[in-house]
Amino acid sequence: MKLCGIFSIAIFLVAQISAQYISPTPMVTKKYYLITLAPVNWFKAFNHCRSMDMNLVSITSKEENDRIIKQIQDENHQDKDFWTSGNKLGSNGVYQWMSTGKVVKFTDWAQGQPDNQFRENQHESCINIFNIGRGPGAGLMWNDHLCSAELYFICEQDFIQYGYCVNQTC
């Protein structure tokens, strides 16, 4: 019985020491899904992504923007416009990512955008990615658009993977 108690204490101590030197570190990666079956307005796009336990895409860095644009091009959809979760609905002109609630800091607006045009009795309040044409400076960039316009959309899903750090260095 005494030996069992000593063995239990030894295992506890080894576990405590090991936890200091080998610990799981969460790494979040995103996967993007281009939804091109049918164009829908911004609200339906947002709801569709949520119905699949995903979010309408939020773009927080140039690297992320470049990955999304490359995926659009790789899947040969550069001729289509795509909704993001960015909008200024209810935020006094400040663009926010609906998926995260954070203010849009990184941007990739096309020249002259956002222009907040007023059409069809509404302002352009939602961010989309669109092809700005051909020739020098052409490519996929951001635009503000009527939220009621029907476009394709991009859903994103976070994947959490665990890596292990040894001696508290990763």
Secondary structure as UniProt FT lines:
FT   HELIX           2..21
FT   STRAND          22..40
FT   HELIX           42..51
FT   TURN            52..53
FT   STRAND          55..56
FT   HELIX           62..74
FT   TURN            75..76
FT   TURN            78..79
FT   STRAND          82..87
FT   TURN            89..93
FT   STRAND          96..97
FT   TURN            98..100
FT   TURN            111..112
FT   STRAND          118..119
FT   TURN            120..121
FT   STRAND          122..123
FT   STRAND          126..131
FT   TURN            136..137
FT   STRAND          140..145
FT   TURN            147..148
FT   STRAND          151..166
FT   TURN            167..168
//
